[in-house]
Amino acid sequence: MLLGYAKLHLFGYGVRDCDGEGLVVKSQQGNEGMMMRNGYKVLDTDAHQMEPPSIWARYIDDNFKDRAPGISDMGNGEQGMMCEGEPLAKQDGSYPMHSEEFLAASRKAMERFDRSRSQGFNPASRLEDMDEQGVDAQVIYPTVGGQLLGKPFHDTELLLACCQAYNDWSLEYCSADSKRLRMAAMLPVQAPDLAVEEVSRMVEKGAACFYLRPNPISGRNLYHEEYDPLWSAIEASGKPICIHDSGSPHLPSYGERMDTHTAGHIIAHPFEAMVAMMSLIWFGVIEQHPDLKIVHVEADAGWLPYWLQRQEQHFDFSGKAEHPLLKKRPTEYFKSNFLVAARGDEMTLPAAVDLIGEDYLTFNTDYPHPDGTWPQGMADLESQPISDVAKRKIFWDNAAPLFDLA
C-alpha cells in the first residue's frame, strides 16, 4: 500500500462511517459454485479492507474504548489515525508520505474505485467488483490494521484488544460470503504470548489465515525463540501465515533508508519479504515446524529465482555452518513450505516459472489500494507467455487448498 489510510480518508478516498445497516449482504453468486474468468478460477491472495474509522471504538473491548484508535490531531496540524498518542504511520524521518505530488498521484489512482468508495467499500460493492471481473475469492487483510501493527506498542493488552476488534469486525464483514471473502486475522506479535491466544480464538471463529508483518520487533527477527510457541500454534491450526509489509512503520524497515515514500516503498516490500523467507529457512523455523505454510504477498515474485540462487550459493560454500538447524538445502524448504504472490504484469514472471516452477507462485492485485493492479491484473496474467496450466495454477490451484477453497 502506498498511501496512508488517514490520508486516503481525509482526501475523500477512504471509508465513510456506516450505521451498520446492510453490512452483511449475501453474494448473489453464493457458495454453490465458482464463476470462472475466461475458463480460470481466480483467487486474489492480497486484497484489503478499508476500515471505517469508527470500527475500532465500536468493536473494541469496553475496557479499552477510551484508548481505541481514532482520527485526531497528529501534532503537526493534520488529522490522522492515532493510537497511544502517536500516529499509526511514522510522520517524521525517512520514508514519509507527505509530498503533494505523491498524494495527487494516489488520489488519481483511487478514482477507479469511485463506485465502491461511494458505498463505503462495503461487502456488496466488493462482491460487485469481484463479479464484474470474474474473481472467485479474495484473501482480505487490514489497511489501518497493517499500520497499527507497525508500532512497537507500550501497552500490548491494548494492542490485543485492537486486533480483536478488527478481527471481529472483519469476520462480520466477510460473512457476507465467507467462501469468497477469506478473512486474514491480525495478531499482536509485539507480545507473542498474546498472539498465541488470538490464534486460538480466531481458529474457533473461522479465520482463513494469519497476517504478519515481516519487520523486527524489539530486536526480535522472525526466527527469535520467543516466537516458537506462536509458530507451533499456527502450525497446529493448519492455516497459513501471510507475510505482508506496510508503509511508513515505526518499526525498523528497509524503506527508512530512503528520503521519499516512493523510494522506500520500492525496496521495503520485496526486501522485507526476502529477509523473512531467508530467516525462516536458515534459522530452522521451517525445519522445526515442517507443516507451517508461508505465503508472501504484495512483494512481487521476480526476485524469487535470484534469492534462492543466492541462498544455494551460500549453502554450497558453508553448508550449515552457523546454522545447525538447516538440515536440507534452502530450495527444498522453499518448495515444501512457501508460495510467493505475483502481479499479473511482471515481465520476470515467465523466468520465475521457468527457473523455479509453476507450483510455487500465486496471484494478487492489492485491491483496492492505489498502487495495486485492479482490475487490469487479471488480464495481464492471462496474456503472459506461460502455459495455460501455469496460469491456472497461479490463479487458483496453488493457493486455494491453503485457504480452504479446494
Secondary structure, DSSP 8 states (H G I E B T S, - for coil): --S-HHHHHHTT-S-----STT-S---SSTTS----BTTB--EEEEEE----TTHHHHHS-GGGGGGS-EEEE-SSS-EEEEETTEESS--SSSS----HHHHHHHHHHGGGGHHHHHTTT-HHHHHHHHHHHT--EEEEE-SHHHHHTTS--S-HHHHHHHHHHHHHHHHHHHTTSTTTEEEEEE--TTSHHHHHHHHHHHHHHT-SEEEE--S-BTTB-TT-GGGHHHHHHHHHHT--EEE---SS-SS--GGGGSSSHHHHHHHHHHHHHHHHHHHHHHTTHHHH-TT--EEE-SS-STTHHHHHHHHHHHHHHHTTTT-TT--S-HHHHHHHHEEEEE-TT-TTHHHHHHHT-TTSEEE---BTSTTS-TTHHHHHHHTSSS-HHHHHIIIIITTGGGGT--
